[in-house]
Amino acid sequence: MVSESRQTELCAWLSAVVLIGLGLNAALGWWWADPVAALVLAGFASFEAVRTWRADSLADTCCT
């Protein structure tokens, strides 16, 4: 249950970043907000990938 809740929280944060980027683009015409949101997502994905790669066990990752 804990791992499922962590995955759900992760998905919620990722969705929020995308929604904010698209919302700023649509509402204020900030064309650069969507690419910045994409860079935030890429950075987070890279961080999690490196953390998972270096983990000694599955318990040390976001997927525990």
Buried (B, 14 or more C-beta within 10 A) or exposed (E): EEEEEBEEEBEEEBEEBBEBBEBBBEEEEEEEBBEBBEEBBEEBEEEBEEEEEEBEEEEEBBEE
